[in-house]
Structure formats: C-alpha cells, structure tokens
Amino acid sequence: MASTFVVDYQGFALPGLALSCCQLYFSASAFEQSLFQSSGIACPISLSRSVASRRAEFLAGRLAARLAAENAGLVLGQVGVGDCRQPLWPGGITGSITHDRQFAVAAIRRGRGGVGIDILPELDSATTDLLWPQVIDARESALLLARLPGPREQSLAVVFSAKECLYKALFPGVQRVFDFLDVELVEVDRAERCLDLRLKTALGGGTFPGQRYRVCWQGLSQGALAYCDICA
C-alpha cells in the first residue's frame, strides 16, 4: 500500500446490488508523484500537469478500485482513462469511481452494463442557487421539495449525484455526453432513499425516451453515496 498516503480503507456492500465496494481515506499532503510507480498504477499523460491534489484524488480512486477488485477475487490490472475522462475497465469488469478531497470510493463487478456511484457534494446556498436550474426544471423542483423536504442544499445534492450516477452508468453503452436536463426526476421514495429517473430523449445504445432507472443513496462512515447498477 502507498506509504502514509493511505490513511485507512474498508470494504462495504450496497443493498440489493452484487457490487464489491471500497472506501479509501487518503492524505493529500502525503502525496508524491513517485507513489504512482511504487503502487504500480499508471499516471495518465493528461493528468501529469494537473495540481498535486487532483493527482492524489486520481491515485486514491485507482487504489480503491484495486482493493474492491481484490475483495471480489478479481485481478484488475490498469484502469485507463477515456476521451471523456471515464474509467476504461479491463474486459469482463465494469465499475465506477468517485472521490472528494479526503476519501475515494470504488464499486466494481464482473460483467457488462454500467455502474454509477457519486459522493454527495456539500453545497452552500450560493452554489445551490447557481446549480438548481441546471440540474432540475420547474416540475422536478416541485416534486423534489414536496417529497424530500429539508434544506434545499441537501435535496439538490441528492438529485445532482443521482443524475451523475446515471450518467456514469449509461456512458459505457451510449458513448456520448448528455446533460442533467436530458434526464428527469419522476419519483422520490424517501423511506427507501431511492429516486426514479426517466430519459427525456434517446441517447443511443438502445436507450429510448421514457426509459426509467432507479438510483439510491446511503450514508457512509463519512459522507453519503448515490449509486445505481445497469445490467446489460
């Protein structure tokens, strides 16, 4: 493991999904570029000029993915980076990675389809006001506030991450960038901590308008995570 860079890590499961997950805590201040080589993880050329904190987050995410794979009895190998910065998983494996400034989370499984996970962001009032119309429209807004009452910052964080999850899970199949407003919120189950999202347009890869997906969220030992799994 990567010296003092990795503070702690733990495996965990997500309800109802056959995913191997790992949450890894890291110290950005302990990051050194040499950790890529000593960990056996390739640093992409596109990342080489990024600030140290961004490289630290990337390394932590790849280390979390490796540990999640080991927990599932998988040999992961290198996880590349695509043109849209998406992880390029080795054949027969699919997964997702998310991180913030202190920890990274990875979820993987054997098979095809797509997996999406996203750490819920901590939004302030100004950022919430800015993002709100970019993430949900007026109809979605009324539904969200009625079904998920509480601070607007927390409510938006849930649907923001839910749509990010769906984007990550669908991308391997559709191979295109799409917008928050290409997906609409149609149901909120507060008790089960799940949202139902529906495509407003065909995205390719066999998708069609009206197609529905369920995304859930749960607390972690630190922070909270939204997640979904789309089997091929």
C-alpha positions in Angstrom: 0.0 0.0 0.0 1.1 3.6 -0.7 3.0 4.5 2.5 1.4 7.2 4.7 -0.7 8.4 1.7 -3.4 5.8 2.5 -4.8 6.5 5.9 -7.4 3.7 6.1 -9.8 1.7 3.9 -12.7 -0.6 4.3 -14.9 -2.7 2.1 -18.7 -2.5 2.2 -21.8 -3.6 0.3 -24.6 -1.7 -1.3 -28.1 -3.0 -0.6 -29.5 -5.3 -3.3 -26.5 -5.0 -5.6 -23.8 -7.5 -6.3 -21.0 -4.9 -6.2 -17.7 -5.1 -4.4 -17.1 -1.6 -2.9 -14.2 0.1 -1.1 -13.9 3.4 0.7 -10.3 4.6 1.0 -9.2 7.6 3.1 -6.1 9.4 2.0 -3.8 12.2 3.0 -3.3 14.6 0.1 -0.4 16.3 1.9 1.4 12.9 1.8 1.1 12.6 -1.9 4.2 12.2 -4.0 4.4 11.6 -7.7 6.6 8.6 -7.1 3.6 6.8 -5.5 2.2 6.0 -8.9 5.2 4.0 -9.8 5.6 2.3 -6.4 1.9 1.4 -6.5 2.1 0.0 -10.0 -0.5 2.5 -11.2 0.0 4.4 -14.4 -0.4 8.2 -14.3 -2.1 9.4 -17.5 -0.3 12.0 -19.6 -3.4 14.1 -19.4 -3.0 14.2 -15.6 0.7 14.9 -15.4 0.3 18.7 -15.4 -2.6 18.7 -13.0 -2.2 20.1 -9.5 -1.0 17.7 -6.9 -4.4 17.4 -5.2 -6.0 16.3 -8.4 -3.3 13.6 -8.9 -3.8 12.5 -5.3 -7.5 12.0 -5.8 -6.9 10.1 -9.0 -4.4 7.7 -7.3 -6.7 7.2 -4.4 -9.6 6.2 -6.7 -7.4 3.7 -8.5 -6.2 2.2 -5.3 -9.8 1.9 -4.0 -10.7 0.1 -7.3 -7.8 -2.3 -6.9 -8.9 -3.1 -3.3 -12.5 -3.5 -4.3 -11.4 -5.9 -7.0 -9.3 -7.9 -4.6 -12.2 -8.2 -2.3 -14.2 -9.8 -5.1 -11.4 -12.1 -6.1 -10.7 -10.2 -9.3 -7.3 -9.2 -10.8 -7.9 -5.7 -12.0 -4.9 -4.5 -14.0 -4.7 -1.0 -15.2 -7.8 1.2 -15.4 -7.3 3.6 -18.2 -8.9 7.0 -18.9 -11.1 7.7 -21.9 -11.5 10.8 -24.0 -14.3 12.0 -21.7 -12.3 11.1 -18.6 -14.3 8.0 -18.0 -12.6 4.9 -16.5 -11.7 2.3 -19.1 -12.2 -1.0 -17.3 -10.4 -4.2 -18.4 -12.5 -6.7 -20.3 -15.2 -8.5 -18.3 -15.2 -5.9 -15.5 -17.3 -2.8 -15.0 -17.4 -0.3 -12.2 -17.3 3.3 -11.1 -15.1 5.6 -9.1 -15.8 8.8 -7.1 -13.7 10.9 -4.8 -13.5 14.1 -2.8 -10.6 15.7 -1.0 -10.4 13.2 1.8 -11.6 9.8 0.5 -12.3 7.8 -2.6 -14.9 5.1 -3.3 -14.9 2.4 -6.0 -17.5 -0.1 -6.8 -16.9 -3.0 -9.3 -18.3 -6.3 -10.5 -17.9 -8.8 -13.2 -19.9 -8.5 -16.3 -21.2 -5.9 -18.7 -23.6 -2.9 -18.4 -22.7 0.1 -16.3 -22.2 1.1 -12.7 -22.5 4.6 -11.3 -21.5 5.9 -7.9 -21.1 9.5 -6.7 -20.3 11.1 -3.4 -23.0 13.6 -2.5 -21.5 17.1 -2.7 -21.6 19.6 0.3 -23.3 22.6 -1.4 -23.6 26.0 0.1 -26.5 28.3 -0.6 -24.9 30.3 -3.4 -23.8 27.2 -5.3 -27.3 25.6 -4.8 -28.9 28.7 -6.4 -26.5 28.6 -9.3 -26.8 24.8 -10.0 -30.6 24.4 -9.4 -31.8 25.4 -12.9 -29.0 23.5 -14.5 -29.9 20.3 -12.7 -33.7 20.2 -12.4 -36.6 22.0 -14.1 -39.7 23.6 -12.5 -41.7 20.3 -12.5 -38.9 18.4 -10.9 -38.3 21.1 -8.4 -41.9 21.0 -7.1 -41.6 17.2 -6.8 -38.3 17.3 -5.1 -39.3 19.9 -2.5 -42.6 18.1 -1.8 -41.1 14.6 -1.5 -37.7 15.4 0.1 -38.3 18.3 2.4 -35.4 19.9 4.3 -32.5 22.1 3.4 -32.5 22.9 -0.3 -28.8 22.3 -0.4 -29.2 18.7 0.7 -32.1 18.0 -1.5 -30.3 19.2 -4.6 -27.2 17.3 -3.6 -29.2 14.1 -3.7 -30.7 14.6 -7.2 -27.4 16.1 -8.5 -25.5 12.9 -7.5 -28.3 10.7 -8.7 -28.1 12.1 -12.2 -24.3 11.9 -12.1 -24.6 8.2 -11.2 -26.9 7.6 -14.1 -24.6 9.4 -16.5 -21.7 7.2 -15.3 -23.7 4.0 -15.6 -25.1 4.8 -19.1 -21.9 6.2 -20.6 -20.3 2.9 -21.5 -23.3 2.0 -23.6 -24.2 5.3 -25.1 -20.7 6.7 -25.6 -21.8 10.3 -25.5 -22.0 13.2 -23.2 -25.5 14.2 -22.1 -27.0 16.9 -19.9 -28.6 16.9 -16.5 -31.9 18.1 -18.1 -31.8 15.1 -20.6 -32.9 13.1 -17.5 -35.9 13.9 -15.4 -36.8 13.1 -11.8 -40.2 11.3 -11.7 -40.4 9.8 -8.2 -38.8 10.1 -4.8 -39.0 7.3 -2.2 -37.7 9.0 1.0 -38.1 5.9 3.1 -36.1 3.7 0.8 -33.7 6.5 -0.1 -34.3 6.0 -3.8 -35.1 8.2 -6.8 -36.6 7.2 -10.1 -35.2 9.0 -13.2 -36.5 8.9 -16.7 -34.8 9.7 -20.0 -36.3 12.6 -21.9 -34.5 11.7 -25.2 -32.9 8.7 -26.8 -29.2 8.7 -26.1 -28.2 5.8 -28.4 -27.0 2.4 -27.3 -30.6 1.1 -27.3 -32.0 3.8 -24.9 -35.3 5.4 -25.6 -37.4 8.3 -24.3 -39.4 7.3 -21.2 -36.9 4.7 -20.1 -36.7 4.6 -16.3 -33.9 3.9 -13.9 -33.7 3.7 -10.1 -30.9 5.4 -8.2 -30.5 5.1 -4.4 -28.3 6.8 -1.8 -27.0 5.9 1.6 -24.7 7.2 4.3 -21.1 6.1 4.6 -18.8 6.2 7.6 -18.0 9.7 6.2 -20.2 11.4 3.7 -23.0 9.8 1.6 -23.1 8.0 -1.7 -25.6 7.7 -4.6 -25.4 4.6 -6.6 -27.0 2.6 -9.4 -26.2 -0.5 -11.5 -27.5 -1.1 -15.0 -27.0 -4.7 -16.2 -26.6 -5.3 -19.9 
